[in-house]
């Protein structure tokens, strides 16, 4: 056993052994140095009680997962206190864990951070319900999220032979290009846009969002496009506007007096005939139901109310 301990102590990497409850069974001299200990203050003690700050991080979670699954866990980089710059190879057994710490080089760390940022970027982009894209000054796509294909039906291959403005409704094409021009003239400013774009199956979608120029940012080098599909909202607004127009036409065409009482606010609206017969003008503010009641003849007021 002494020979075995001597071999473990001579390893160039920090080595730590914990039992299933997290008590320190063994640590070599490298681990003692890593944890700022003389060894005696850790031996036999509960590691997670001594280093309670680590219980909120990935290292503790990986150790718990290794105990539960009895499968090896590897952390390629730790940003936690004490462990920053170190990776962990966590090997479970039925009785506990053997943890080998390995130094992560700057290059490996940069690769890890780059990979993490890419995965984070794609997770954020693809779980966004809108369209996120990057275009150049000529409306050519540099990048487009997969949601763009799902919402518009047009694939990246479709756009390889046409620019991003080709499917914008002709009435809005110049408007969209002017918005891009405004964004270019004002780097970093969010330019609001609302326009119609043709879906691949032929109908038009209403898209609303912002254009933001990041041409001066060498890491981006394009115009950021952030759009959401508001077709349902615009169609509902158009339907309401048509109903209102029909109502106003009917209210104007009839010889009857028409008034509308909002039961939630007790406000009144009335048509032109009401104004003409009772002598009110169209510039009158919104009226209140109490005004109508007050103008009923006193002899009839209680009965009418």
Buried (B, 14 or more C-beta within 10 A) or exposed (E): EEEEEEEBBEEEBBBBBBBEEBBBBBBBBBBBEBBEBEBEEBBEBBBBEBBEEBBEBBBBEBBBBBBEEEEEBEBBBBEBEEBEEBBBBBBBEEEBBBBBBBEBEEEBBEBBEEEEEEEEEEEEBEEEEBBBBBBBBEBBBEBBBBBBBEBBBBEEEBBEEEBBBBBBBEEBBEEBBEBBBBBBEEEEEBBEBBBBBBBEEEEBBBBBBBBBBBBEEEEBEBBBBBBBBBBEEBEEEEEEEEEEEEEEEEBEEEEEBBBEBEEEEEBBEBBBBBBEEEEBEEEEEEBBBEEBEEEEEEEEEEEEE
